[in-house]
């Protein structure tokens, strides 16, 4: 039995990194303030936003105006400065692209934003309402500009001194728990147990030594395994062995045979864990080492609007659909090969399981080899948590609700994702 660990942005947040889209937008406005400080014109644009001085105020350029206000030496936060300009419509004109406007509106009204979801919403609206003021071609151009800026922002992450969270490392490599397994998949668990019972001593000891343990611990574990094989395993006439009491199986033998970290993030934190835990990391959406191959868009083939995209004879509607972009790299095929190789359980760490990845998640969750789906939820300071929210999102990735109720691990057996607060910052440059 194997394990797939879904790594989402909440994983980076759990390590203290400012990787929310709101953090990114705050950085974007800080950049705007610095750019305006250096601007010797009355108008400046970056393709997403345009700032113009409408009325002469004794100074003719942004540089001179900001110098006059004293911001050169005591600059406010970029977002505060921009909001002040937007509010003063008589003196300034601030125009935003359709996508950027939606992003800012979401942050203002909900205090958070899902950029990929806002993009997809606009893409759908462009079919039924051409008056939104943005064609699919223009919308895709805006999304690519945002991805370019997001890449710059994430590249400023300072991971000097970063260390893996020991509690998370232990969870990644922990034994498979019978209580996590779907009722319909009990046979897969028993087969996993019998697999180890039928291995020779050399293979068993090699598996046990694959984990970092002291010699005295290794000897104790070997003794426990030997006792298990002598007292809780029966021999069939054909020579095969079968476990007679699964409650006596040593935890070391219940570890998954193979584990993959399936990362939806662009940062390299997942790679740190893959090295420490000696696992393979699959950056399904690409990473910062090769920005041109990063996937940023939407992936929901189950949505009715997707059928409209296919009927529409305009490839711009499909340009940033993730399920199509997956064909540009071997990552998705590698994931499929892993799911086909053996039964697997899914751990969710920091992934909201929202609709932007619905196609891929449906493939994972409803696959015949999936034996359980276990969310590690976020526990908030007030004591509440988002377990139910994650499960609600997981539900949307299923077409078979009976299967969903069997495979999703109930909250009794789940726990919060461990948090770290001092691992990384953004370089201010």
N, C-alpha and C positions, 0 to 999 in steps of 0.2 A: 504494500500500500504506500502511496506517495502523498506529498503535501504541496499545495500551491498557496503561496502567501501573496495576496493582493496588496500592493503598497500604493497608497494614495497620498494626497497632499497633507492629510492629517498626520501622516508619519513624520514628515519634515517639521510640521508644527510641534509635534510631540518632542522634538529635539531642540526646540527654542528658535527655529529659523523663521524669519518674517517672510513667508512665502504665500500669504493670502493675496488674492487679486487686489484687495484693498491696499495692502502694503505696496504692491507694485504701482498702483495708481497714485499713491502719495509720493512715491519716488518720481513718477512721471511729472507731477506738478512741480516738484522741487527742481527737476531738470529745466522745466519751462522758465521758472524764475531766474535761474542762472543764465539761460540763453537770452532772456530779455535784458538782463543786466549788460550783456555784451552786444546787444543789437543797436546799431546806429541808423535804424530806419523806423518808420512809423508803423510798419506792418511786418509781421513775422508768421510763417506757417510751416507746419511739418507734414501736411497731408491729412492729419487727423483733426487738427485744431488751428485756428487762425486768430491772432491777437492784433487789433488795430487801435490806434489813437484817433478818435473821431474829431475832437475839438482841441485846438491849440491851447496849451496851458503854460505858455511861456517857454516850454521846452519842446523841441520838435522830434525827438527820438526816444525810444524806450530807455536807452542807456542814460540819457540826461534826465529823464523823468524819474527814474528809480534812484539816481544819484541825488536828485533834489529831495526825494522823500527820506533819504538817509538809509535806504535798505541795503546799500552796498556794504555797510559795516555792521548793520543789525537787521539781518534779513528775517522776515517771518517765515512760517511754514509755507511751502509752495501752494498747498491747497487753500490756505487762508487768503493768500495774495490773489489767487485766481478767483475765488468766490467774491472778493471785494471788487474786482474788475467787472465780473459778471453783473453784480448788483448795481454798479454805476453805469447804466445804459446810456446816459447822456454824454459821457466822456469817452467811453470805451465800447468797442464792438468785439465780442468773443463768439466766434462761430465754431461749432463742433460738427464732425461727421455724424451720420445717422447712428453708426455703431457706438462711437464714443459717447454720444448723447444718451443712448440707452444704458450704457455702463454707468455713467455718472448718475442717472436717474435712479437706477437700482440701488446704488450705494447710499444715495440720499434718503430713499424711502424705506429700504430694508436693512441698511447698514452692512450689506454684503452683496456680492455679485458673482454670478457664474457667466464668464465671458462667452464660453462656448455655447451655453444655452441661449444667451441674448442674440448671438450670431444666428443660430438655427431658427429662432423665432422670427427674426427679420427676413431670413431666407424664405420661410414659409409665407410670410406676409407679402413678399414681393410677387408671388404668383397671383394672389387674389386681389392685391391692392397695389398697382404700379405707382400710385401717388405717394408712396412712402418716401420717394425722393432718392432712391438708391437702387441701382440695378445689381444683379448678382455679380457682375464683373467688378463693379465699384465696391461692393460689400466684401468680396474676396480680397481685393487690394487693401482694404482697411484692416481686415483680419491679419493679413501677412505683415502689415506694418506694426500691428500690435504684437505679433509673435516676435518680430525683430527686436522690438523694445523690451519685451519680456525676457528674451535671451540675454540682452545686455544686462538687465537687472539681476537675473539669476547668476550671471557670470561674476557678479560682484560679491557673491557669497564668500565669506571668509571662514574656511573650515580648519584653520590652523588650530591644532590642539584638539580637534574633534576626537571623541571616543565613543564607542558603541555603548548603548545602555545594556548592562549585564542582564537585567530582568527581561528585556526584549530578546536578547540572544538566547536566553534559556527557553523562552516561549517558542522561538523559531525551531529549536531542536528538541523540544519536549516529546515524551512518549505519546502515542495515540491513546485517547481515552475512550473507553467503551461507551460512556454516556453521551459522547458527541456524535456517535454514528447513527445514521438514519435506520429506523426499524427495518426498512426494506433492504438494507445493505449489511445486515448482521453477518451474512455468509462471507462477505468480503473481509470482515474483521477476523472471522474464524480462519479463513484461508491465510491471512497474514500471520496469525499465530502459528498455524501448522507449517507455514513456510520456514519459520525459524527453527521449529522443532525438528525439521528434516535436514537442517544444515549440519555438516560435520563440525567437530570442535574447532578446527583451525579457522573455518569461516566465521564461526560465532565469536571467537576471541579477537579475530581481526576487526570485526564490526564493533566490538566493545572498545577496542583500543583506538578506534577512529575518533573518539571523543577525548578531550583534554581531562584526564583524571590522574591522580597520583597513583604510584605503584600499589600502595596498600589498598586504595579504593578499587583498583583493577582486580586485585586478588580476591577482594570481598565479593565483587560483582561476578567473577568467574565461579566462585563457590556457590553463589546464589543460583546461577544458571545451571550448574551441575546438579544441584539439589532438585531444581525444577525438572530437568530432563529425566531424573531418576524417579521422581515421585508424582509427577503430574502429566506424564506422557505415556501413552499405550502404543504397543507395536501391533500393526496389522499383519496378517499372514503373508501379504506381498512384500513385507519389509518396510513399508512406510509407517510414519509415526503420526499420531493424532493427539492433540492436547485434550486432556480430560477435565481440567479445571482451569479456566482462563483467569480466575482470580489470583492464581499463584504465579502467573507469568511475570518475570522480572521486567521492570520498567524499561531497562536498556534494550530489551528485545521488542518492545512496542514502538520504538522510534520508527518514523517513516523510512523506507529504503532510499528514496530520493526526494529532495525538496528543491523547489525553484522559487525564487523571489521574482514575482511578476510585477515590475514597477511601472506605474503610470506617470511617474515624476520624471523631470529632466535632470535633476541634481544627481550627485554622485554618492549620496549617503547610503543608498542601497548597496553599492559596490563595497563600502566599508564592511557591511554586515556579511556580504558574500565571502569576503576574505577571512573574517574572523570565524564564521561558522562553516567555512569550507563548502559553500554552496554556489550554485549557478544563478546569476542574476540576468533576467531578460527585460531589457528596457523596451517594452512593447511600443512606446510612442517616441523612441529615440532619446538622445540625451545631448548635453551641452558639448560633448566632444565632437559632434558632427551636426551642427545646427541645421544644415540644409535638409537633413532627413527627419527632422522633428515633425511629429504629427500633431496638428492643432485644429480642431474642427468639431464635428459631431458624428455620432455613430448609432443611429437608431433606425434600422431597417424595418422594425415592427410598427413604426409610426405610419399612419395612413398618408401623411404628406410625402413620405419617401416615394410612394408609388406615383405621385404627381410629378416628382422630380424626374423619375424614369420616363414618364410619358412626355415630358417637356423636352423638346429637341434643342436643349442648350446645356452643354457640358459644364458650364459654370456652376450649375446647381449641384453638380457631383464633385466639384474640384476638391472640396475639403471634407468629404464624407469619409470617415475613418476606415470603414470596411473596404473601401477602394484603395486608400492610401497604404493599407497594410500590405498590399501586393508589391510595394516598392522595396521591401526589406524581408529578410528571412525570419524575422522575429515572430510573426503570427504563425507561420508554418511550424516553427519550433515549439510554440505553445500547443498546437494541435497534436504534434507528435508525442508530446508529454502526456496529454490527456488520453491518448489512445493506448499508451504503453501499459497502464495498470490503473486500478481504482485509486482515487485520490480524494483527500479532504481539502477544503478551501478555508484558509484563515484570511480574515479581512482586517487590515491594519491601516486606518486612516483614509480609506476609500469610502466615499458617500454612497457608492453604487447608484448614482443618478443616471438619468436617461442618456447622457452624452456618451456613455460607453455601453449602452443597452445591448447592442448586437453581440459584442464580445462576451459580456456577462451572461447573456442568455445561452450562448454556446457552452460556457463553463458550467453554469448552474444546472442546466437540464441534460447535460451529457450523461449517458448511461453509467459512466465510471465515477461520477461524483457521488460520494457517500455522505458528505456533510458540509455545511456552510456555517462557519463560526465567526461572528463579528466581535472584534475587540473595540468596545465603544469608548467614547470620551466622557469622562466624569467631570462635571463643571464645579466651580468653586462653591456654588450654593447647594451642592449635593445631588442635583439632578443629572441626568445623562441623556445621551442621544441613541440609546439602544433601539427604542421603538422607531425612531426616525430612519435608522439604517435598515431595519427590517421592512418598513414600509417601502423604502426604495428597492430593496431586494425583491419584494413582491412584484414590482412593476417589470422586473426582468424575467419573470416566469410567465408561461402560457398555461401551465398546469398547476393550479393552486393546491391540490392535494399533495403533489410532489414537493411543493415549496414548504408546506407545513411539516412534512416528514424530514426534509433535509436541513432546514435552518435550526441551529442549536438554540434551545430555549435559554432565557436569561439566567436561569439557575446555574447553568454550567459555563456561563460567559463571565468575563471580567474586563475592567478598564485597561486600555493601552497605557503602559507605564510612560510617565512624562519625564523629560529632561529639559532644563531651562537655560543651560549655559554653554551650549555647543557651538553656536555660530552667530555671526552678525553680517550686516551688509557694509562693505567698504564704501565710504562717502567720497567717491571720486568721479 
